[in-house]
Amino acid sequence: MSRQSSRTTDSKKMNSELFTLTYGALVTQLCKDYENDEEVNKQLDKMGYNIGVRLIEDFLARSGIGRCQDFRETADVIAKNAFKMYLGTTPSVTNWSPAGDEFSLILENNPLVDFVELPDNHSTLIYSNLLCGVLRGALEMVQMAVDVRFVQDTLRGDNVTEIRMKFIKRIEENLPAGDE
C-alpha cells in the first residue's frame, strides 16, 4: 500500500516537472517568434485566457463547488481549490482594497518558475503571465469581468510572486430573443 502511494507521489512530481519544462519550452519559442517581451506577454495572456475558458468546466465538475456569493468567496475558492488542484500550491489571499473589489494572491512558490532564470535581455518578460489569462478567462465564463496582473515576481528578484486581481463588473448573460 505504501509503495502505491509512493508511486503516485513520484508520478505527480514527474508530471509537475514535465509541465514546468514544457511551459519553459513554450515561453522560449514565443521569445524567438516575437520581437519584444510585450508581445510575448500578450501571447501568454491570450493563451492563458483560452485555457481558462475551457478549464473552468473541468474545475466545476471536479470540485463540485457551486456559484460563489461574492468576490471574497471567489478569492478563497481560487486560492484554496483551483491553485491547489492544478498547480499543487496554495497562495495566500491578502491586501484587500477597502471596497473589497481588489486583492492579491501571494505565491511563496510558483511551480512555473522552477528551473528558470530570466536572461538579461528579457527584463520586461512576465514569464508566468499565462496564469493571469487563465484566471481572467475562467472568471469570465462565470460572469465576472476582472483585471489580473503581476505586481511582484521572484524571477525579478522579489521575495514572493504577487498576482493582483480587481473585480470590474458582473457580466450579464444576454439570451437571444425568445430564450428567456
N, CA, C and O of each residue as an XYZ file, in Angstrom:
720
protein
N       0.821     -1.199      0.000
C       0.000      0.000      0.000
C       0.865      1.263      0.000
O       0.612      2.195     -0.764
N       1.881      1.287      0.857
C       2.740      2.457      0.897
C       3.538      2.592     -0.401
O       3.889      3.699     -0.811
N       3.815      1.470     -1.033
C       4.526      1.502     -2.298
C       3.680      2.193     -3.376
O       4.198      2.976     -4.172
N       2.392      1.900     -3.396
C       1.464      2.522     -4.332
C       1.410      4.027     -4.097
O       1.446      4.808     -5.048
N       1.325      4.429     -2.850
C       1.275      5.850     -2.503
C       2.551      6.550     -2.935
O       2.507      7.681     -3.419
N       3.671      5.897     -2.765
C       4.955      6.461     -3.174
C       5.010      6.652     -4.680
O       5.518      7.666     -5.159
N       4.496      5.696     -5.426
C       4.472      5.816     -6.886
C       3.585      6.966     -7.334
O       3.935      7.702     -8.256
N       2.436      7.122     -6.685
C       1.533      8.214     -7.022
C       2.208      9.551     -6.789
O       2.108     10.446     -7.629
N       2.895      9.707     -5.666
C       3.593     10.952     -5.360
C       4.692     11.204     -6.379
O       4.833     12.323     -6.871
N       5.481     10.168     -6.704
C       6.535     10.312     -7.701
C       5.954     10.687     -9.058
O       6.525     11.513     -9.770
N       4.833     10.091     -9.417
C       4.181     10.376    -10.687
C       3.723     11.831    -10.754
O       3.904     12.497    -11.773
N       3.129     12.323     -9.665
C       2.688     13.719     -9.633
C       3.868     14.666     -9.757
O       3.790     15.672    -10.462
N       4.968     14.346     -9.072
C       6.158     15.184     -9.144
C       6.712     15.180    -10.559
O       7.110     16.226    -11.071
N       6.743     14.011    -11.199
C       7.228     13.929    -12.572
C       6.319     14.708    -13.512
O       6.811     15.413    -14.393
N       5.006     14.597    -13.346
C       4.070     15.345    -14.180
C       4.264     16.839    -13.995
O       4.237     17.596    -14.965
N       4.459     17.265    -12.762
C       4.670     18.673    -12.466
C       5.952     19.182    -13.124
O       5.965     20.258    -13.722
N       7.017     18.413    -13.010
C       8.285     18.820    -13.618
C       8.192     18.825    -15.138
O       8.744     19.713    -15.788
N       7.504     17.852    -15.710
C       7.315     17.813    -17.158
C       6.538     19.036    -17.620
O       6.896     19.658    -18.619
N       5.482     19.383    -16.904
C       4.697     20.568    -17.240
C       5.568     21.822    -17.158
O       5.521     22.668    -18.051
N       6.353     21.943    -16.101
C       7.219     23.108    -15.915
C       8.213     23.230    -17.064
O       8.420     24.321    -17.596
N       8.819     22.131    -17.440
C       9.795     22.158    -18.533
C       9.133     22.435    -19.882
O       9.683     23.160    -20.711
N       7.955     21.859    -20.097
C       7.219     22.101    -21.333
C       6.803     23.566    -21.433
O       6.894     24.174    -22.499
N       6.347     24.126    -20.314
C       5.977     25.542    -20.303
C       7.197     26.405    -20.618
O       7.095     27.386    -21.354
N       8.337     26.040    -20.064
C       9.575     26.773    -20.350
C       9.920     26.746    -21.830
O      10.345     27.755    -22.393
N       9.738     25.588    -22.461
C       9.994     25.476    -23.898
C       9.030     26.350    -24.695
O       9.420     26.955    -25.694
N       7.772     26.418    -24.256
C       6.779     27.268    -24.913
C       7.188     28.733    -24.834
O       7.157     29.443    -25.839
N       7.568     29.184    -23.651
C       7.967     30.583    -23.474
C       9.212     30.882    -24.307
O       9.310     31.943    -24.924
N      10.152     29.956    -24.324
C      11.363     30.130    -25.124
C      11.021     30.293    -26.600
O      11.579     31.155    -27.279
N      10.105     29.464    -27.096
C       9.706     29.561    -28.502
C       9.001     30.882    -28.790
O       9.229     31.492    -29.835
N       8.153     31.325    -27.877
C       7.484     32.617    -28.058
C       8.500     33.750    -28.109
O       8.350     34.687    -28.894
N       9.532     33.668    -27.276
C      10.579     34.694    -27.279
C      11.314     34.721    -28.620
O      11.751     35.781    -29.070
N      11.448     33.573    -29.248
C      12.089     33.512    -30.567
C      11.153     34.034    -31.657
O      11.601     34.670    -32.612
N       9.851     33.764    -31.514
C       8.880     34.123    -32.548
C       8.473     35.594    -32.538
O       8.105     36.137    -33.580
N       8.534     36.244    -31.383
C       8.080     37.631    -31.284
C       9.261     38.540    -30.965
O      10.216     38.141    -30.299
N       9.168     39.770    -31.457
C      10.301     40.684    -31.386
C      10.571     41.253    -30.006
O      11.716     41.555    -29.669
N       9.518     41.403    -29.201
C       9.762     42.008    -27.888
C       8.957     41.311    -26.803
O       8.019     40.561    -27.074
N       9.354     41.581    -25.571
C       8.717     40.939    -24.418
C       7.242     41.295    -24.300
O       6.438     40.470    -23.866
N       6.884     42.509    -24.682
C       5.483     42.932    -24.573
C       4.578     42.043    -25.424
O       3.483     41.681    -24.995
N       5.029     41.692    -26.625
C       4.260     40.796    -27.494
C       4.180     39.391    -26.899
O       3.136     38.744    -26.968
N       5.276     38.923    -26.317
C       5.278     37.603    -25.675
C       4.298     37.611    -24.503
O       3.532     36.663    -24.326
N       4.319     38.686    -23.697
C       3.388     38.812    -22.572
C       1.942     38.753    -23.046
O       1.110     38.097    -22.420
N       1.637     39.435    -24.149
C       0.277     39.420    -24.703
C      -0.114     38.012    -25.161
O      -1.239     37.568    -24.931
N       0.817     37.321    -25.806
C       0.529     35.969    -26.281
C       0.303     35.005    -25.117
O      -0.595     34.164    -25.170
N       1.116     35.127    -24.069
C       0.935     34.272    -22.885
C      -0.424     34.526    -22.245
O      -1.107     33.587    -21.840
N      -0.817     35.799    -22.154
C      -2.126     36.142    -21.582
C      -3.247     35.563    -22.449
O      -4.216     35.003    -21.935
N      -3.104     35.704    -23.754
C      -4.123     35.211    -24.688
C      -4.246     33.683    -24.597
O      -5.355     33.149    -24.569
N      -3.108     32.984    -24.552
C      -3.132     31.528    -24.409
C      -3.773     31.130    -23.087
O      -4.583     30.204    -23.033
N      -3.407     31.831    -22.030
C      -3.977     31.561    -20.720
C      -5.481     31.769    -20.706
O      -6.223     30.967    -20.138
N      -5.926     32.850    -21.335
C      -7.356     33.132    -21.419
C      -8.090     31.957    -22.073
O      -9.117     31.500    -21.571
N      -7.553     31.475    -23.194
C      -8.190     30.350    -23.894
C      -8.191     29.087    -23.042
O      -9.138     28.303    -23.100
N      -7.155     28.886    -22.264
C      -7.120     27.736    -21.349
C      -8.162     27.910    -20.250
O      -8.895     26.974    -19.931
N      -8.228     29.105    -19.674
C      -9.170     29.384    -18.589
C     -10.614     29.198    -18.990
O     -11.423     28.698    -18.209
N     -10.944     29.603    -20.215
C     -12.309     29.467    -20.736
C     -12.738     27.999    -20.735
O     -13.904     27.684    -20.497
N     -11.787     27.110    -21.001
C     -12.093     25.676    -21.041
C     -11.903     24.996    -19.686
O     -12.625     24.062    -19.339
N     -10.928     25.477    -18.934
C     -10.573     24.843    -17.665
C     -11.659     25.002    -16.604
O     -11.785     24.152    -15.723
N     -12.433     26.061    -16.674
C     -13.458     26.303    -15.654
C     -14.480     25.164    -15.613
O     -14.955     24.799    -14.538
N     -14.815     24.611    -16.755
C     -15.767     23.491    -16.779
C     -15.202     22.284    -16.041
O     -15.906     21.642    -15.262
N     -13.940     21.979    -16.285
C     -13.283     20.869    -15.598
C     -13.226     21.132    -14.096
O     -13.493     20.241    -13.289
N     -12.878     22.357    -13.733
C     -12.786     22.710    -12.317
C     -14.133     22.556    -11.614
O     -14.209     21.960    -10.539
N     -15.183     23.085    -12.210
C     -16.510     22.996    -11.591
C     -16.982     21.553    -11.488
O     -17.603     21.173    -10.496
N     -16.695     20.752    -12.496
C     -17.111     19.343    -12.472
C     -16.330     18.555    -11.423
O     -16.917     17.756    -10.694
N     -15.036     18.765    -11.337
C     -14.198     18.000    -10.411
C     -14.330     18.462     -8.972
O     -14.237     17.649     -8.053
N     -14.547     19.757     -8.761
C     -14.574     20.278     -7.393
C     -15.954     20.197     -6.760
O     -16.067     20.096     -5.538
N     -16.997     20.239     -7.566
C     -18.355     20.234     -7.028
C     -18.747     21.545     -6.364
O     -19.753     21.610     -5.659
N     -17.971     22.569     -6.583
C     -18.243     23.879     -5.976
C     -19.296     24.601     -6.801
O     -19.239     24.617     -8.030
N     -20.258     25.197     -6.104
C     -21.321     25.942     -6.776
C     -20.935     27.397     -6.973
O     -19.772     27.769     -6.819
N     -21.909     28.207     -7.311
C     -21.688     29.632     -7.562
C     -21.254     30.343     -6.285
O     -21.845     30.145     -5.223
N     -20.234     31.156     -6.394
C     -19.756     31.950     -5.249
C     -20.703     33.121     -5.009
O     -21.257     33.688     -5.950
N     -20.879     33.473     -3.741
C     -21.806     34.544     -3.392
C     -21.206     35.939     -3.562
O     -21.926     36.902     -3.825
N     -19.875     36.041     -3.407
C     -19.239     37.349     -3.541
C     -17.778     37.179     -3.960
O     -17.288     36.060     -4.109
N     -17.097     38.304     -4.146
C     -15.721     38.283     -4.640
C     -14.761     37.683     -3.611
O     -13.764     37.066     -3.986
N     -15.051     37.856     -2.322
C     -14.206     37.248     -1.278
C     -14.265     35.722     -1.340
O     -13.240     35.050     -1.228
N     -15.442     35.195     -1.515
C     -15.577     33.747     -1.637
C     -14.877     33.251     -2.903
O     -14.243     32.195     -2.893
N     -14.993     34.010     -3.984
C     -14.302     33.672     -5.229
C     -12.797     33.603     -5.002
O     -12.133     32.678     -5.470
N     -12.266     34.582     -4.286
C     -10.826     34.612     -3.991
C     -10.398     33.369     -3.217
O      -9.365     32.772     -3.519
N     -11.184     32.982     -2.230
C     -10.861     31.796     -1.435
C     -10.907     30.520     -2.270
O     -10.049     29.649     -2.124
N     -11.899     30.407     -3.138
C     -12.016     29.222     -3.989
C     -10.826     29.141     -4.947
O     -10.264     28.067     -5.162
N     -10.451     30.278     -5.514
C      -9.294     30.295     -6.418
C      -8.044     29.834     -5.681
O      -7.315     28.969     -6.166
N      -7.798     30.410     -4.511
C      -6.568     30.112     -3.767
C      -6.558     28.695     -3.204
O      -5.592     27.955     -3.389
N      -7.629     28.324     -2.518
C      -7.634     27.056     -1.783
C      -7.984     25.843     -2.629
O      -7.615     24.721     -2.283
N      -8.686     26.051     -3.726
C      -9.124     24.917     -4.532
C      -8.457     24.868     -5.907
O      -7.829     23.868     -6.254
N      -8.590     25.937     -6.687
C      -8.105     25.918     -8.067
C      -6.584     25.815     -8.149
O      -6.059     24.957     -8.859
N      -5.879     26.679     -7.431
C      -4.417     26.626     -7.473
C      -3.912     25.292     -6.942
O      -2.968     24.719     -7.486
N      -4.531     24.808     -5.894
C      -4.130     23.523     -5.311
C      -4.371     22.382     -6.304
O      -3.526     21.502     -6.465
N      -5.527     22.407     -6.964
C      -5.898     21.342     -7.884
C      -4.982     21.292     -9.103
O      -4.568     20.211     -9.523
N      -4.666     22.447     -9.671
C      -3.945     22.464    -10.941
C      -2.451     22.736    -10.826
O      -1.685     22.315    -11.692
N      -2.022     23.428     -9.780
C      -0.599     23.746     -9.647
C       0.039     23.162     -8.395
O       1.253     23.250     -8.212
N      -0.782     22.564     -7.530
C      -0.238     21.939     -6.332
C       0.291     22.921     -5.304
O       1.121     22.556     -4.471
N      -0.168     24.140     -5.347
C       0.258     25.152     -4.384
C      -0.959     25.952     -3.936
O      -1.955     26.034     -4.654
N      -0.875     26.535     -2.756
C      -1.988     27.330     -2.230
C      -1.499     28.736     -1.905
O      -0.831     28.940     -0.891
N      -1.823     29.701     -2.751
C      -1.414     31.071     -2.457
C      -2.239     31.652     -1.311
O      -3.336     31.175     -1.019
N      -1.705     32.676     -0.673
C      -2.487     33.357      0.353
C      -3.222     34.535     -0.288
O      -2.724     35.157     -1.226
N      -4.395     34.824      0.226
C      -5.216     35.932     -0.265
C      -5.019     37.091      0.700
O      -5.371     36.987      1.875
N      -4.459     38.194      0.213
C      -4.143     39.334      1.082
C      -4.398     40.650      0.367
O      -4.854     40.693     -0.775
N      -4.087     41.719      1.084
C      -4.118     43.086      0.540
C      -5.462     43.461     -0.093
O      -5.512     44.003     -1.196
N      -6.534     43.165      0.616
C      -7.853     43.543      0.120
C      -7.981     45.057      0.073
O      -7.518     45.746      0.983
N      -8.594     45.576     -0.960
C      -8.879     47.009     -1.035
C     -10.014     47.316     -0.062
O     -10.796     46.424      0.268
N     -10.119     48.568      0.404
C     -11.213     48.921      1.317
C     -12.598     48.621      0.738
O     -13.523     48.283      1.477
N     -12.737     48.746     -0.579
C     -14.034     48.493     -1.213
C     -14.309     46.996     -1.376
O     -15.431     46.608     -1.703
N     -13.302     46.154     -1.151
C     -13.483     44.713     -1.280
C     -13.549     44.236     -2.719
O     -14.045     43.143     -2.991
N     -13.048     45.054     -3.649
C     -13.117     44.679     -5.060
C     -11.748     44.344     -5.658
O     -11.616     44.150     -6.866
N     -10.730     44.279     -4.790
C      -9.387     44.014     -5.278
C      -8.588     43.296     -4.193
O      -8.699     43.624     -3.011
N      -7.778     42.311     -4.604
C      -6.965     41.568     -3.647
C      -5.718     41.044     -4.341
O      -5.586     41.133     -5.562
N      -4.811     40.500     -3.553
C      -3.589     39.902     -4.084
C      -3.537     38.419     -3.736
O      -3.947     37.997     -2.655
N      -3.026     37.653     -4.673
C      -2.685     36.251     -4.437
C      -1.162     36.217     -4.294
O      -0.437     36.589     -5.217
N      -0.691     35.773     -3.147
C       0.745     35.704     -2.890
C       1.189     34.247     -2.985
O       0.744     33.396     -2.214
N       2.065     33.978     -3.934
C       2.612     32.631     -4.107
C       4.027     32.604     -3.537
O       4.935     33.252     -4.056
N       4.191     31.847     -2.468
C       5.528     31.669     -1.912
C       6.371     30.834     -2.879
O       7.585     31.008     -2.982
N       5.697     29.928     -3.582
C       6.381     29.033     -4.501
C       5.560     28.940     -5.782
O       4.476     28.358     -5.787
N       6.070     29.507     -6.858
C       5.401     29.432     -8.152
C       5.996     28.261     -8.927
O       7.144     28.336     -9.366
N       5.236     27.180     -9.102
C       5.794     26.000     -9.753
C       6.203     26.233    -11.207
O       7.011     25.472    -11.739
N       5.674     27.255    -11.857
C       6.044     27.515    -13.246
C       7.485     28.003    -13.384
O       8.067     27.898    -14.463
N       8.067     28.533    -12.309
C       9.408     29.119    -12.424
C      10.516     28.215    -11.894
O      11.669     28.639    -11.804
N      10.179     26.974    -11.543
C      11.232     26.031    -11.165
C      12.164     25.874    -12.365
O      11.698     25.796    -13.501
N      13.425     25.829    -12.135
C      14.458     25.651    -13.166
C      14.602     26.854    -14.107
O      15.187     26.707    -15.179
N      14.090     28.036    -13.746
C      14.079     29.175    -14.672
C      14.949     30.324    -14.163
O      14.929     30.663    -12.980
N      15.705     30.908    -15.074
C      16.395     32.171    -14.862
C      16.127     33.024    -16.087
O      16.305     32.570    -17.217
N      15.697     34.270    -15.865
C      15.444     35.155    -16.996
C      16.755     35.735    -17.507
O      17.565     36.225    -16.720
N      16.971     35.682    -18.818
C      18.159     36.329    -19.376
C      18.050     37.852    -19.237
O      16.946     38.395    -19.181
N      19.172     38.523    -19.182
C      19.189     39.981    -19.028
C      18.426     40.701    -20.134
O      17.832     41.751    -19.893
N      18.435     40.148    -21.341
C      17.761     40.818    -22.459
C      16.242     40.614    -22.454
O      15.561     41.032    -23.390
N      15.710     39.978    -21.414
C      14.252     39.798    -21.287
C      13.763     40.333    -19.939
O      13.000     39.670    -19.237
N      14.200     41.506    -19.598
C      13.879     42.080    -18.283
C      12.406     42.466    -18.135
O      11.925     42.601    -17.010
N      11.685     42.646    -19.231
C      10.265     43.014    -19.130
C       9.329     41.827    -19.387
O       8.110     41.992    -19.428
N       9.898     40.645    -19.558
C       9.084     39.444    -19.765
C       8.363     39.073    -18.467
O       8.983     38.967    -17.408
N       7.066     38.881    -18.565
C       6.279     38.394    -17.423
C       6.100     36.901    -17.674
O       5.123     36.465    -18.281
N       7.059     36.142    -17.195
C       7.189     34.722    -17.525
C       5.916     33.918    -17.254
O       5.536     33.080    -18.073
N       5.266     34.150    -16.145
C       4.079     33.371    -15.760
C       2.774     34.058    -16.136
O       1.737     33.778    -15.535
N       2.809     34.952    -17.120
C       1.628     35.721    -17.493
C       0.468     34.840    -17.952
O      -0.678     35.288    -17.978
N       0.754     33.609    -18.307
C      -0.295     32.653    -18.662
C      -1.321     32.547    -17.532
O      -2.517     32.410    -17.789
N      -0.853     32.612    -16.282
C      -1.762     32.491    -15.129
C      -2.791     33.621    -15.100
O      -3.951     33.394    -14.757
N      -2.377     34.824    -15.456
C      -3.322     35.951    -15.487
C      -4.430     35.685    -16.494
O      -5.606     35.910    -16.210
N      -4.050     35.205    -17.667
C      -5.041     34.885    -18.684
C      -5.978     33.764    -18.261
O      -7.180     33.822    -18.523
N      -5.430     32.737    -17.602
C      -6.264     31.622    -17.124
C      -7.318     32.135    -16.148
O      -8.496     31.797    -16.267
N      -6.896     32.947    -15.189
C      -7.831     33.480    -14.191
C      -8.890     34.359    -14.847
O     -10.074     34.249    -14.530
N      -8.470     35.227    -15.756
C      -9.404     36.126    -16.440
C     -10.411     35.335    -17.273
O     -11.609     35.612    -17.228
N      -9.925     34.348    -18.036
C     -10.816     33.543    -18.879
C     -11.794     32.709    -18.082
O     -12.977     32.638    -18.416
N     -11.301     32.074    -17.019
C     -12.175     31.235    -16.192
C     -13.260     32.068    -15.521
O     -14.427     31.675    -15.508
N     -12.887     33.203    -14.970
C     -13.875     34.037    -14.279
C     -14.875     34.660    -15.245
O     -16.035     34.871    -14.891
N     -14.433     34.951    -16.454
C     -15.366     35.486    -17.443
C     -16.465     34.472    -17.759
O     -17.607     34.850    -18.019
N     -16.120     33.195    -17.738
C     -17.108     32.151    -18.019
C     -18.133     32.006    -16.905
O     -19.199     31.428    -17.117
N     -17.823     32.527    -15.714
C     -18.807     32.519    -14.624
C     -19.302     33.946    -14.362
O     -19.637     34.316    -13.237
N     -19.334     34.722    -15.433
C     -19.906     36.075    -15.467
C     -19.193     37.091    -14.565
O     -19.848     37.938    -13.957
N     -17.883     37.016    -14.475
C     -17.131     38.015    -13.718
C     -16.026     38.590    -14.593
O     -15.136     37.866    -15.039
N     -16.089     39.881    -14.833
C     -15.010     40.550    -15.560
C     -13.998     41.020    -14.527
O     -14.358     41.715    -13.577
N     -12.733     40.647    -14.705
C     -11.679     41.004    -13.768
C     -10.451     41.493    -14.526
O     -10.239     41.160    -15.692
N      -9.653     42.290    -13.831
C      -8.342     42.689    -14.324
C      -7.335     41.901    -13.497
O      -7.404     41.909    -12.268
N      -6.405     41.224    -14.153
C      -5.428     40.387    -13.462
C      -4.040     40.763    -13.961
O      -3.800     40.814    -15.167
N      -3.119     41.027    -13.022
C      -1.761     41.394    -13.426
C      -0.755     40.992    -12.360
O      -1.091     40.849    -11.184
N       0.479     40.816    -12.796
C       1.566     40.528    -11.862
C       2.071     41.831    -11.266
O       2.278     42.811    -11.982
N       2.267     41.838     -9.957
C       2.804     43.002     -9.257
C       4.243     42.727     -8.825
O       5.107     43.599     -8.918
N       4.490     41.512     -8.354
C       5.831     41.091     -7.950
C       6.111     39.728     -8.559
O       5.195     38.952     -8.830
N       7.397     39.448     -8.771
C       7.780     38.177     -9.360
C       9.151     37.772     -8.825
O      10.097     38.559     -8.863
N       9.250     36.551     -8.332
C      10.529     36.077     -7.796
C      11.604     36.034     -8.879
O      12.791     36.138     -8.573
N      11.205     35.882    -10.135
C      12.188     35.889    -11.223
C      12.841     37.255    -11.398
O      13.911     37.367    -11.997
N      12.205     38.273    -10.884
C      12.755     39.629    -10.978
C      13.404     40.069     -9.671
O      13.713     41.246     -9.484
N      13.604     39.115     -8.775
C      14.291     39.430     -7.532
C      13.388     39.741     -6.350
O      13.881     40.003     -5.253
N      12.074     39.718     -6.551
C      11.152     39.947     -5.440
C      11.130     38.714     -4.539
O      11.479     37.616     -4.973
N      10.720     38.898     -3.283
C      10.677     37.777     -2.330
C       9.557     36.791     -2.621
O       9.676     35.600     -2.333
N       8.470     37.291     -3.190
C       7.305     36.462     -3.494
C       6.779     36.803     -4.885
O       7.189     37.787     -5.500
N       5.878     35.978     -5.355
C       5.161     36.278     -6.591
C       3.775     36.766     -6.176
O       3.072     36.093     -5.423
N       3.391     37.937     -6.673
C       2.098     38.530     -6.317
C       1.289     38.787     -7.576
O       1.732     39.468     -8.501
N       0.090     38.223     -7.581
C      -0.871     38.455     -8.657
C      -1.981     39.319     -8.086
O      -2.594     38.962     -7.080
N      -2.242     40.444     -8.718
C      -3.281     41.372     -8.259
C      -4.532     41.168     -9.105
O      -4.468     41.172    -10.334
N      -5.670     40.991     -8.436
C      -6.943     40.805     -9.129
C      -7.929     41.891     -8.727
O      -8.121     42.166     -7.542
N      -8.551     42.505     -9.731
C      -9.539     43.552     -9.470
C     -10.843     43.186    -10.175
O     -10.867     42.895    -11.371
N     -11.930     43.210     -9.393
C     -13.269     42.973     -9.936
C     -13.679     44.200    -10.734
O     -13.620     45.323    -10.233
N     -14.094     43.985    -11.977
C     -14.540     45.103    -12.817
C     -16.059     45.188    -12.825
O     -16.633     46.229    -12.504
N     -16.708     44.081    -13.197
C     -18.179     44.063    -13.217
C     -18.685     42.650    -13.361
O     -17.961     41.745    -13.775
N     -19.934     42.483    -13.012
C     -20.619     41.215    -13.256
C     -21.135     41.275    -14.688
O     -21.742     42.264    -15.097
N     -20.892     40.218    -15.442
C     -21.311     40.162    -16.837
C     -22.719     39.595    -16.892
O     -22.988     38.513    -16.370
N     -23.596     40.325    -17.518
C     -24.987     39.876    -17.667
C     -25.077     38.923    -18.846
O     -24.516     39.178    -19.911
N     -25.785     37.830    -18.644
C     -25.989     36.892    -19.740
C     -27.008     37.474    -20.703
O     -28.110     37.856    -20.310
N     -26.628     37.536    -21.953
C     -27.538     38.030    -22.982
C     -28.139     36.841    -23.712
O     -27.487     36.200    -24.536
N     -29.377     36.564    -23.399
C     -30.072     35.467    -24.056
C     -30.691     35.958    -25.350
O     -31.195     37.080    -25.402
N     -30.665     35.158    -26.380
C     -31.341     35.534    -27.615
C     -32.843     35.730    -27.373
O     -33.425     35.096    -26.493
N     -33.449     36.596    -28.145
C     -34.885     36.853    -28.007
C     -35.667     35.552    -28.105
O     -35.437     34.747    -29.007
N     -36.585     35.352    -27.178
C     -37.404     34.159    -27.185
C     -36.849     33.028    -26.309
O     -37.557     32.052    -26.063
N     -35.595     33.136    -25.831
C     -34.999     32.093    -24.992
C     -35.054     32.426    -23.523
O     -34.390     31.763    -22.726
N     -35.808     33.410    -23.137
C     -35.814     33.858    -21.741
C     -36.599     32.976    -20.836
O     -36.684     33.240    -19.636
